[in-house]
């Protein structure tokens, strides 16, 4: 199964900023591990996808963001994996998707 990603997300994945931020948090072996048998994404790629949509000051807050349609699958899975909350996607007039999710704090009832 092939899931192409947007240029925006691919640029973020290939950027040193995203790579350095994540590998500082964990081992490179764990960062490069594919965690879902039917989706070809690594932990590091999920982290980058999550960083597209989360609050830059606190990733655990409610999510409300705008993404490319190509990134829906990885963003939806990244939000579920990291926050435990479901996502709602709405197509926007510009062809992008509005994504809304409870975020980590709301998902755990904090």
C-alpha positions as CSV (number, residue, x, y, z in Angstrom):
1,X,0.0,0.0,0.0
2,X,1.5,3.3,-1.0
3,X,0.7,6.5,0.9
4,X,2.3,9.5,-0.8
5,X,3.0,12.5,1.4
6,X,2.8,16.2,0.6
7,X,6.0,18.2,-0.2
8,X,5.4,20.2,3.0
9,X,5.6,17.1,5.2
10,X,8.5,15.5,3.1
11,X,10.5,18.8,3.5
12,X,9.9,18.6,7.3
13,X,10.8,15.0,7.5
14,X,14.1,15.7,5.6
15,X,14.9,18.8,7.6
16,X,17.6,18.6,10.2
17,X,15.4,20.5,12.7
18,X,12.7,17.7,12.8
19,X,15.3,15.0,12.7
20,X,17.5,16.5,15.4
21,X,14.6,17.2,17.7
22,X,13.3,13.7,17.6
23,X,16.6,11.8,17.7
24,X,17.6,13.8,20.8
25,X,14.5,12.3,22.5
26,X,15.2,8.7,21.7
27,X,17.6,6.3,20.0
28,X,18.1,6.4,16.2
29,X,17.1,2.7,16.1
30,X,13.7,3.4,17.7
31,X,13.2,6.5,15.6
32,X,13.6,4.5,12.4
33,X,11.4,1.7,13.4
34,X,8.2,1.1,11.5
35,X,5.4,0.7,14.1
36,X,2.3,-0.2,12.1
37,X,2.3,-3.3,9.8
38,X,0.2,-1.8,7.0
39,X,1.5,1.8,7.0
40,X,5.2,2.3,5.9
41,X,6.0,5.1,8.3
42,X,8.7,5.3,11.0
43,X,8.3,6.7,14.5
44,X,10.3,9.7,13.3
45,X,8.0,10.3,10.4
46,X,5.0,10.1,12.7
47,X,6.7,12.6,15.0
48,X,7.2,15.0,12.1
49,X,3.6,14.6,11.0
50,X,2.4,15.3,14.5
51,X,4.5,18.5,14.6
52,X,2.6,19.8,11.5
53,X,-0.6,20.0,13.5
54,X,0.1,20.4,17.2
55,X,0.5,23.5,19.3
56,X,4.2,24.6,19.1
57,X,4.3,25.5,22.7
58,X,2.5,22.4,24.1
59,X,1.8,19.4,21.9
60,X,-0.7,18.0,24.4
61,X,-3.3,20.7,23.8
62,X,-6.4,20.6,21.5
63,X,-5.4,20.2,17.8
64,X,-6.8,22.5,15.2
65,X,-4.8,22.8,12.0
66,X,-4.8,22.8,8.2
67,X,-3.0,20.0,6.2
68,X,-2.6,18.8,2.7
69,X,-5.0,16.0,1.8
70,X,-2.0,13.7,1.0
71,X,-1.0,13.8,4.7
72,X,-4.4,12.7,6.1
73,X,-3.4,9.0,6.8
74,X,-0.2,9.7,8.6
75,X,-1.5,12.7,10.5
76,X,-4.6,10.8,11.7
77,X,-2.4,7.8,12.9
78,X,0.2,10.2,14.5
79,X,-2.5,12.0,16.5
80,X,-4.0,8.7,17.6
81,X,-0.6,7.2,18.6
82,X,0.6,10.3,20.5
83,X,-2.6,11.7,22.0
84,X,-5.1,8.8,22.1
85,X,-7.7,11.1,20.5
86,X,-9.6,10.7,17.3
87,X,-9.4,13.2,14.5
88,X,-12.1,14.9,12.4
89,X,-11.2,16.1,8.9
90,X,-13.1,18.6,6.9
91,X,-12.3,19.6,3.4
92,X,-11.6,23.3,2.9
93,X,-12.4,25.4,-0.2
94,X,-8.7,25.6,-0.9
95,X,-8.5,21.8,-1.2
96,X,-6.7,21.3,2.1
97,X,-8.1,19.6,5.1
98,X,-9.0,21.1,8.5
99,X,-8.1,18.7,11.2
100,X,-9.5,18.9,14.7
101,X,-8.7,16.5,17.6
102,X,-9.1,16.6,21.4
103,X,-5.4,16.3,22.0
104,X,-3.7,14.5,24.8
105,X,-5.0,16.4,27.8
106,X,-8.6,16.0,26.8
107,X,-8.2,12.4,25.8
108,X,-6.9,11.5,29.3
109,X,-9.5,13.7,31.1
110,X,-7.0,16.2,32.5
